[in-house]
Amino acid sequence: MIPIRRFAAATLVAASLAALAAFAAPAAHAKTIVDEWHDVKVPPPPKLDPVTVDPKTTALLMLDFVKQTCNMQRRPRCIASLPKVAKLLKEARASHTFVVYSYIIGGSPADILKEVARTDDEPTVFSGPDKFLHTDLEKILKDHGIKTVVVVGTASHGAVLYTASEASLRGFKTIVPLDGSSAENLYAEQYVAYDLVNAPVVAKNVTLTSIAQVKF
């Protein structure tokens, strides 16, 4: 015969284990994004807003339009974007909007493609994906009274995403013309657009648009 105390203790342990198993069961069967990857539905396209910027307080950031990253072998979508980007650049210069270029680590300003070549008085910075990191980009912008940046470049999931996000976090109004932002594939361009207008904190300063909708 089991003593009452031992029986009570055994009953308590059994009940505790049963409760723990019941609690853990749903978690063990919970699905993750890996399990549900093929169930993801594409969200509707983001709204593209027309924007009119003040050239006196706006900078056009031309990010990594260089031979190493914008070429037919690695990123043909960047090559395809060049005519529109060149149009935007021409309009920015005509309005005396400040223009800043970037190039990649290990490169030089000479690597910038001739279709969107810089002029001698337009500053450059070089860094990884975030062009504010370990550069004087913020100082350059603030020294020129810049409050708004228009960001175009490649890759959309590299220089554009991280520089635009950082610009927003640093308090700059950030405008991203989606047809001036290119990647190796459509999915990368799509998720960057979604992220920029949905990411916490970042989204509040970001406006998505198209090159044709930007007026200086």
Summary of the structure (lengths in Angstrom):
residues: 216
radius of gyration: 25.4
end to end distance: 92.1
largest distance: 98.2
contacts: 636
relative contact order: 0.16
helix: 46%
strand: 19%
